Amino acid sequence: MFKRKTTVVNKTGIHARPAANFVARAKQFQSNIMVTNLSEDKGDTVNAKSIIEILSLAMAEGSEVEISADGVDEEAAVNGLIVLINSGLGE
Protein backbone atom coordinates (compact mmCIF):
# COMPACT_ATOMS: atom_id res chain seq x y z
CA MET A 1 0.00 0.00 0.00
CA PHE A 2 1.20 3.48 -0.90
CA LYS A 3 -0.33 6.73 0.37
CA ARG A 4 0.26 10.48 0.38
CA LYS A 5 -1.48 13.63 1.57
CA THR A 6 -2.23 16.91 -0.16
CA THR A 7 -4.50 19.95 0.19
CA VAL A 8 -7.39 20.94 -2.10
CA VAL A 9 -6.52 24.19 -3.89
CA ASN A 10 -9.78 24.78 -5.80
CA LYS A 11 -11.54 27.91 -4.56
CA THR A 12 -14.91 26.18 -4.94
CA GLY A 13 -13.68 22.81 -3.66
CA ILE A 14 -14.15 19.54 -5.46
CA HIS A 15 -17.66 19.84 -6.90
CA ALA A 16 -19.15 17.87 -9.83
CA ARG A 17 -16.82 18.89 -12.68
CA PRO A 18 -13.49 18.47 -10.88
CA ALA A 19 -14.80 15.31 -9.20
CA ALA A 20 -15.60 13.87 -12.65
CA ASN A 21 -12.03 14.68 -13.79
CA PHE A 22 -10.63 13.03 -10.66
CA VAL A 23 -12.72 9.87 -11.05
CA ALA A 24 -11.91 9.58 -14.76
CA ARG A 25 -8.20 9.71 -13.95
CA ALA A 26 -8.56 7.23 -11.07
CA LYS A 27 -10.28 4.75 -13.40
CA GLN A 28 -7.17 4.67 -15.58
CA PHE A 29 -5.32 2.74 -12.88
CA GLN A 30 -5.72 -0.92 -11.95
CA SER A 31 -5.08 -0.42 -8.23
CA ASN A 32 -7.77 -0.11 -5.59
CA ILE A 33 -7.67 3.63 -4.75
CA MET A 34 -9.20 5.22 -1.66
CA VAL A 35 -9.57 8.87 -0.61
CA THR A 36 -9.99 10.25 2.92
CA ASN A 37 -10.93 13.84 3.79
CA LEU A 38 -8.76 14.35 6.85
CA SER A 39 -10.32 17.77 7.50
CA GLU A 40 -13.69 16.25 8.39
CA ASP A 41 -14.34 14.91 11.88
CA LYS A 42 -15.74 11.63 10.61
CA GLY A 43 -12.79 11.01 8.28
CA ASP A 44 -14.70 8.82 5.84
CA THR A 45 -12.66 6.83 3.34
CA VAL A 46 -14.24 6.30 -0.07
CA ASN A 47 -13.57 4.64 -3.41
CA ALA A 48 -11.75 7.07 -5.74
CA LYS A 49 -13.47 5.51 -8.76
CA SER A 50 -16.99 6.46 -7.61
CA ILE A 51 -18.14 10.02 -8.31
CA ILE A 52 -20.95 9.76 -5.75
CA GLU A 53 -18.51 8.70 -3.05
CA ILE A 54 -15.99 11.41 -3.98
CA LEU A 55 -18.71 14.08 -3.85
CA SER A 56 -19.85 12.74 -0.45
CA LEU A 57 -16.51 13.80 1.05
CA ALA A 58 -17.45 17.48 0.57
CA MET A 59 -13.83 18.50 -0.03
CA ALA A 60 -13.63 22.28 0.23
CA GLU A 61 -10.70 24.57 -0.48
CA GLY A 62 -8.04 23.86 2.13
CA SER A 63 -9.27 20.35 2.93
CA GLU A 64 -6.42 17.97 3.67
CA VAL A 65 -6.93 14.70 1.81
CA GLU A 66 -5.09 11.40 1.85
CA ILE A 67 -4.99 9.18 -1.20
CA SER A 68 -4.00 5.55 -0.78
CA ALA A 69 -3.71 2.77 -3.31
CA ASP A 70 -3.05 -0.93 -3.25
CA GLY A 71 -2.10 -2.79 -6.40
CA VAL A 72 0.32 -3.13 -9.27
CA ASP A 73 0.38 0.59 -10.13
CA GLU A 74 -0.24 2.02 -6.63
CA GLU A 75 2.58 4.58 -6.62
CA ALA A 76 1.71 5.87 -10.10
CA ALA A 77 -1.96 6.09 -9.11
CA VAL A 78 -1.38 8.05 -5.91
CA ASN A 79 1.23 10.34 -7.43
CA GLY A 80 -0.89 10.99 -10.53
CA LEU A 81 -3.96 11.89 -8.48
CA ILE A 82 -1.92 14.10 -6.15
CA VAL A 83 -0.58 16.02 -9.17
CA LEU A 84 -4.14 16.36 -10.48
CA ILE A 85 -5.44 17.79 -7.18
CA ASN A 86 -2.45 20.12 -6.87
CA SER A 87 -3.11 21.42 -10.40
CA GLY A 88 -6.69 22.37 -9.51
CA LEU A 89 -8.38 19.52 -11.41
CA GLY A 90 -8.72 21.50 -14.63
CA GLU A 91 -10.43 24.52 -13.07
VENBEL-V536106 format. One record per run of one state. SS is the DSSP state (H for helix, E for strand, L for the rest). FROM is the first residue (numbers start at 1). TO is the last residue. Records with the same first field share a line. If there is no record, write none. Layout:
SS: FROM-TO / FROM-TO
This chain:
L: 1-1 / 8-15 / 27-31 / 38-44 / 48-50 / 57-63 / 71-73 / 87-91
E: 2-7 / 32-37 / 45-47 / 64-70
H: 16-26 / 51-56 / 74-86
